[in-house]
Amino acid sequence: MSPSKKKPSGAWFEKKRKERPKNNIKSSIMLSSWINKKYDEDNTINTEQKKDDTPVTNIESTIIDDRYNLTEDSIQNNDNNDPTTSQVNNELYINNIEIESTIDDRYNLIEDSTQNNDYNEPTTSQESNEININFNDPGCWPTMTSRFRDLMVERGPYLMDQNNYFPVNDEDGRHFDGKWFYKFLNNGEKVRRQWLLYSKSKNAIFCFACLLFSNNDIRKSTCSNNGFKDWKHLNPSVAEHENSKNHKQNFLDWKELEKRLRDCKTIDYVLQNSIKNEKEKWFCILKVIVDGILFCAKNNLALRGSSDKIGEANCGIFLSLMEVISHYNPILLAHVKHITDSNKPTISYFSHKIQNEIICIMGQQVRQTIFEQIKKSKYFSILFDCTPDKSHQEQMSQIIRYVYISNGEIMIKESFIDFICTNEKSGSGISNEILNTIRNNGLDIMDCRGQCYDNGANMAGSINGVQSHILRVNELATFLPCSAHSLNLVGVHAAEVSPMMITFFGLIQNIYLFFSGSTSRWKLLMQTMKITLKSHCDTRWSTKKQAVSALKLNFKHVYDILNNIVTNMNDFNKNTTTSAQQILKQINLKFLCLLHFWDSILGQIDKVNLSLQNQNQTIDVATKSLEGLIECIQNIRENGFENALNEAKKIAILINIPTEFLTTRKIKRKKYNLESNETETNKSSETIVKLQCYQSLDSIITSLKWRFEKKSNISSNFSFLSGRNLSTMGIDDIKKWSDDLALLYSVDLNGGELYTEVQSFKFQASRLIESFKTATCYDFLKCIHQHSLKDVYPNLEVALRIFLTMPVTTATCERSFSKLKIIKNYLRSTMGQERLSNLAIISIEQEIASKIDYTSIIEEFASKKARKVKFV
């Protein structure tokens, strides 16, 4: 007798139970693929059968509609049969919809549905590739399905700007021309080819209608499948495809489906109506989510907390904000309640993945708006600077300066574009990154007319610096070193010309450190002062002015506190009294004289420095400010020391210290045989201090002249385009200056036309501009656009835009570093590079970010979300 079969264990049944849903999904996908293939082969037969009953939108939609209505025919044929068969058919109908919903979920935005889950399910790289679809790039589209086709017809084709940058083929050196987006008629009119799409990923063109509605055989034709990239034969190929029978039929199918979706008259109108209702619900929810993320980004707030579950403690600012808003929004309240009450993983759209995606879309929208303005302006200048962040990565800030003209208003803009994480230190490496970045931004480096960096050797080097490498690519990209950085170096070198000056600034820093090093000493200081003492450093020259001015204004109070500490030694510790004694010993007439002397110098330098850092600053105004600064320093050299000495003696009398310079010990130097036997005259202490002050002033004047010589030369090339010079110029001088400028910018200007335009504008502007003799290049350009004179003076308008495009400082880069420290702080040091750049551009370019309409983005999200509805 054979042994009896052993009964399976409970673990075996549990294992089979868990495997059953996975096997069902695999079987459903295989069944759906088989049905698609079957109907693709028999599409002609299906079309003829449906012609009498239902109007056919297209081949593919008929196939899907047949699948949805498969059970209807079965039900009609089985009206007289038993109800069991009808029930089976209804279940088959539901399962068919669920099968397609399962497949098409790959193309929708996938939410991290672990809101109420204790574990995170890993996502494979293959799934990530399927999820990330660029709807504006037909080369990245997945295999066509009914729902993806409906989604693309609702969105419509992406109409790319014809002035966009199109890369050149390495094989034949040709590239696509944006004029092919339009069809030119015999009467001179042009019509947009809405069906023509360009793919950046494949550098090819596609047909929108044929991609969506062609069968497998026709997809292998021109403008479909892998696209068309034979740029040499665009002329006959585009016209042939446009006039082909298949293209026209696909185009009609596209428009018919578009009309049916809009009027809700498709065969699956019940499904479409459900999608529409679900879309309205998600539109309301997503609008609140987008506004909440925008609010946090604009105010540099951290979105996430230690918990990702809404309603819990430490869930972060974003989730807390959503919870507060839900108290006043019934739809959001129901959504939040559904999430918190559900015991299963629920799609919430509150996860960090969705936050990153929305932040990315917002940043791209802001960046795209800036690029559109730059392309409209044509000419631009580049500004780059580097700094390390909290995670010790080198971040390079990219700023682009351009002249944007809108409704007659002239705006000189310096827009932040991106933070670039770089490991390059050499001039060639950094220049390659800059050129690649500009190319990826869709800008043409040949339209660059200026570049501005700091005075580092790897950036400003004339042989192997960044500016020299870019000049080899575009010789019109004039390099202008940062004026604020150059002015700072002028002051730093002047403060280090002698040990006396180094000691003076060192004593000011020691006084600050003495009081700031103890809370009790700082309290004594604040009891008698309204303005606190300031520290200073070499990298920011304005800090020296603040430190010197603060000490000068409160010197009497500071001296009394130090004297009180020394007098009442029993009330303070030994370290405090000793430090106070050392500081008091160094406070004498020489220190007071240098304090007033440097206060007068630093005040003038700081005013010019602040004016140079203005975003709207132009080279001609900056050059005049620097020339005025040189004259001011020369005036201080003539009588500034005597004025400082008189003020110092008044303070010395007030605080009861000697009003004479301390006599230094006379040093007897051994004389050699060849030296003269004349008696050596010993210089007095006052003379020595005076000579040291003159030496610092001479260093400032000399450095100002040679450091800003190049800026003065560039300003002089356009100097005749100012009211003061143009009003006194004769015809010969105007012709000479116009020809020289046109020769320098021969690509942009015509010398003969520029001469006649300037000569005519001289008399017109004197009547249009009230203060013509004091008018600047900015005033001239403003006058041209306010009175619509661009067509009359095109070359003059171009010359003025080029001049105003040239940068003065990299102060905007420094301001972006301030945002970098706020956004990527100690608690957010692990932030990703993409999230950092997008948060930064939303925060820095708040004006643009606030004006952008995100309705289309929200509708796109809501449409994707609505198509996940399951009919069970």
C-alpha positions, 0 to 999 in steps of 0.5 A: 500500500502506497504511503499517504500524501503529506498535507501541506503546512500552514507556512506553505499556504501562507507563502502561496497566499502572498505570491498570488497577487504578484502572479495575478498582476503578471498574468494581467500584464501579459494578457493586456499585452496579448490583447494589444498585439491581437488588436493591432494586427486586426485593426482594419477589421475592427474599424470596419465593424465599428463604423456603423455603430460608433464614430471612430476617433482613431485606430488605437482608441477603437482598440481600447474602446472595444476592450472596454465595451467587450462585455456590453456585447456579451451582455446583450447576447446573453439577455435570455441566459442565466444571471450567472453569465452576466455577473461573470461578464461584469467582473471581466469588464471591471478586471479589464479596466483594472489591468490597464490602470495597473499598466498606466500607473507607470506613466503617472507621478508616483507618490511615496505612499508610506504615510502610515507605513512602518517601512519603506519599499525600495524602488528599482532603477528601472521603475525610476526610469519609467516614472521620470517622463519628460512630456516636452521631449518626444524622444523620452516618451514610453510605449503608447497606451490609451491613457497616455495618449489621452493625457498627451492630447489633453496637454497638447504639443509643446511649442518650442521657441524658434530662437532656442539653441539647437546643437550642431551635429558632429558628422556634417556640422549642421543643426536644426533651424527653428524656422521649420516650426512655421510654414510660409505661405505664398502670400507672405503669411506663416502658420505654426506647425503644431505637429512638429516637435523637437527632441533635445535628448535625440536631437531629432524632430518628431510628428506629434500626430503620428507618434500618438495615432500611427500603427507599428508599420507607419511609426517607422516612417519619417518624423516618428519612431526614432525621429528625423535628423537628416538636416540636409534634406529637411526641405523636401522631407518635412513637406512630403510628410506634411502632405502624406495621406497617413499624416493627414489621417493621424492629424484628423484623428488627433483633433477629433479625439481632442474635441471628444475629450473636451466635450466628454463624448468619447465611448468611455465618457463615464471613465472620463467624467470620473477622471474630471471630477477626481481632477477637480478634487486634486487640483484644490489639494495640489494648489494648497500644497504648491502654495505651501511649498512656495511659501517655505521656499521664499522664506528660506524655511526648512520643509521637513522635520524628524517625522513624515506623518502629518499631525505628529510632533516634529513633522516639520513646517510644511506638514504643520502648515498643511494641517493648519490650512486644513482647518479652513479648507474642507477638501484638504481636511477630508484628505488629511483625515483620510490619511490619518485614519487609514491603516493602509499605505495611502497616497498623500502627496505630502512626502519629501519626493513630491516636495522635491519634484514640485520644488524642481518644477518651480525652479525650472519655471523661474529659470525658464522665465529668466532664459526667455528674458535673456534670449529676448535681450540677446546680449548678456554678461557672465559673473561667477564666484566660488565659496565652500558650503557647510558640507565642505563642497565648492559651490560656484554661483552663476549670475547673468547680467542683461538689459531687459526692455519691457513696455518702454521700461529699461531694467538692468538685471543680474539674475541668479541661475544656479549653484554648480558643485565643482572640484576644478581649481585651474583656469582651463577646468573652470572655463570648461565648466562655465562654457558647458553650463552656458551651452546647457542653458540654451544660450550662445556664448557668442552673444556674451559681451562681458565677464566679471570675476574676482582678482584670483590668478586662476580667474583673472590670469592673462595666460591661463586664467578663466577670462583668457580661455573664454576670450579665445572662444569669443574675443568680444567677451571683455573681461572686467575685474570686480570693482568692489574686490579691486577697491578692497585690495587697494585698501588692504595694501594701503593698510599694510604699507608700514608696521605702524598702520598694521599696529593701529588696526591691530589695536582696534581689533584688540579693543573689540576682542577685549570687550566681546570676550567677556559678558560682564565687560560687554555689559559695562560697555553697553551701559554707556554706549548706544552703538556697539564696537565692531570687528573688522577683517581683510576680505570686507573692507567696509568692516574696517570703516565700521570698526574705526567709525564706531570707536571714534564716536564712542572713544571717550566712553571706551577710554573711561571704562578702561581707566575705571577697570585699571583704577578699581583693580579689586573688582576685576580679575587679574587678566582683565586689569592687565589687558586694560593696562596694555591697551591704555599704554598704546592709546596716545596722540599718535593713535588718536591722530591715525584714528581720525585720519583713517576715518576720513579716508575709509568714509570716502572709500566706503561710499564709493564701494557701496555705490559700485555694488548696486545691481544697476550700476554702469561702467560710465557712472562707476568710472566717474565715482572712482575718478572722484574718489582719486580727487578726494584722496588727493585733497586729503593728502594736502591737508588731511593730516593737519585736520586729523592732528588738530582733532586728535589734540582736542580729544587728548586734552579731553581725556587728559593724555599728552598732546605731544608725540612720544620722542623716540630713541635716537639710533646712532648708525655707524658710518662707512668711509665712503659716506658723507661726514655731514651731520645726520638730521633726526626726524621728529616723531610727528614727521615720521607719522606724517610720512607714514600717512602720506605713504598710505595715501600714495599707495591708494592713489597709485593702486586706484589708477592702475587697477581701474585703467582697463575699466576707464579704457572701456568707458572711454570707447563709449564716452561719446554716447553721453550728453556732456561729450556729445553736446560739444562734439563736432561732426569729424569727432563723431565720425571718428568715435563711431568708426572706432566703436563699429570697428571694435564691434564689427559683428554688431554695428555698422560704422556708416549707419552708426555715424549718421544715427548719432549725428541725427540723435544729437539734435533730437535728444536735446529736445526730448531730454530735458537735462541733455548735457548731463544725460548718460547712456542709460538715459539715451536708451530710455529715451529711444524706447519711450519714444519708439525710436528703435527703428530709427536708431537701431545701431545706436540702440544696440551699442547702448545695450552692449555698454549697459550689459557690461558688469561692474562688480560680482556683488550679486554672487556674494549676495547669493552666498548669503542665501546659500548659508541660510538655506544650506545651514548646519541642520540641512548640510546633507541637502542635495544639489538640485534641491539646493539650486531650486530653493535658492533660485526661488528665494533669490528671484522671489519677484519672478517666482511670485508672478509665475502662474503655476496653474498649468503645473497643478493641472498636470499633477491633478490629471496624472493623479486623477487617472489612478482611479480604480473601478472596483 
